[in-house]
Amino acid sequence: MPERHARAVELASAMFERDTAVRALGISIAGVAPGRATATMTVTAAMVQGHGTCHGGYLFLLADTAFAYACNTEGPAVAAGADVDFLAPVREGDLLVALAQERVQRGRSGIFDVTVRRGEESVLEFRGRSRTISAVRPPPQG
């Protein structure tokens, strides 16, 4: 088991180095383990929409990030689909923590649940479906 954990951390570190979108938004990967990942984000003024709450796209992005890191802890995988439920409004300055956990892995297909919390309050529930792939293609040069 320690080898699987070390491999998950190694894969997440390599992925984070290439993940310019996540880094640009200030999302941190707080931890990974086989089939699990935790991502954090503080809501900034740039993420607030016309109703004075965080735009749902940013909340989805945080959950999707935790999902991505969780489903890539055993090797390369991509999202096949996701569903989301917004449970409570989120405001500027809120610190959000997204915890992703594998529920089922059958062959190349997986199901992961992600809960996004502000403190002890759940603000979003996300269910993602993953598909393992044979390799990650390097970004195009030039």
N, C-alpha and C positions, 0 to 999 in steps of 0.2 A: 504493500500500500504506500509506503513512503516514496517509492519510485514513481508511482502514478501521480502523487501530489507534486513532486519535483518537476515532472514532465508538464503538468498543468500550469505551473508557475512559469516555466520556461516558454511554453507556447503563448501564454498571455503577455509576457514581457515583449516577445518578438512582435506580437500583434499590435500592442500599444505603441511601439516605436513607429509603426507604419500608419497609425490611426490619427491622421491630422485633424479630422472632423471632431473627434472626441476631445482631443487635447485642446483645440481652439475654443471649445465651449466650456472648458474648465471641468470636464468630467474626470473623476479619478476612479481607478480600479482599486478598491480597498482590499480585495482578497479574492483568491480563486482556489478551488479544490476540484477534484474530478466531478463534473456535472453540476458545479455550483460557481457563482460569481456574485460579488457585491460591487456596485458602482454608486458613486456619490456625486451630487451636483448642488450648487447653491444657485437659486433663481436670481438672475440679474435683471436690471431695468430693461435691457434689450429683449428679454423673453416675455415681457408683459404685453398683452393685447388690449384692445379697446374697452374691455369690461373691467380692466384693472387686475386681472388674474393672469397666471402663466398660460401662455398659448399651449393647447393640448399637444401640438406637434413636438414641443420640447419634452413634455412628460413622456410621450411615446418614445422619443429618441433615447431618453435615459433608460427606460425599461428595455428597449431593444438592444441597447449597449450591454446591459447586464446579461440578457439572453445570449447575445453574440459571444461574449466571453465564456459563458457557461457551456454553450454547445460546441465550443472549439477547444475545450480542455483535453479532449482525447485525440484530436486531429482536426483537419480542415472540415468545416461544415458551413452551410449557408441557410438563410431563412427560407422556408417554403410557404409561410403564411403566419398571421398573428391576429388575435382579437384583443380588444382592450375595453375596459370599463373604467370610466372616470368617476371617482367616488366622492371627492371633495375638492373645492377650489384651492389653488396654491397661489401664493403671493410672493412678490419681490422679497428677497432676503431669506426665504425658507430654505433650509438645508434638507435635501431629499436623499434617501437611501433606498436603492433598488436591490433586492435580493432575488436572484434567479436560482432555480433548483430544477434539475432534471426529474421528470415524473416517470417517463417511459422511454426506453430505447429498444427498437425492434429493427434489426437489420440496419439499413441506412437512414431510417426515420426516427425522429425523437420528438417528444413533447416536453416543454419546459413551462413552468409557472414562474411569474415574476410579481412580487408585491413591492410597490413603491410606498414608502412611509415618510411622514414628517413627524419626527419623534415617535410616539407610539401609535399615531393615527395612520391608517391605510388610506392613501389618496388615489391609488390606481391599482387595478389588477390586470395582468397581461398574461395571455397564454400564447406561446410561440411554438411553431412546428419547424423542425430542422431537417436537413438532409445532408448527410456526409458526402464529401466530394473527394476525388482522388488527389488533388493538389491545389495549392493556392498559386494563381498566376501572378508573376511580378508585374508591377505597374508599367505602362508603356514609357519608354525613354524618349525625351525630346519633345 
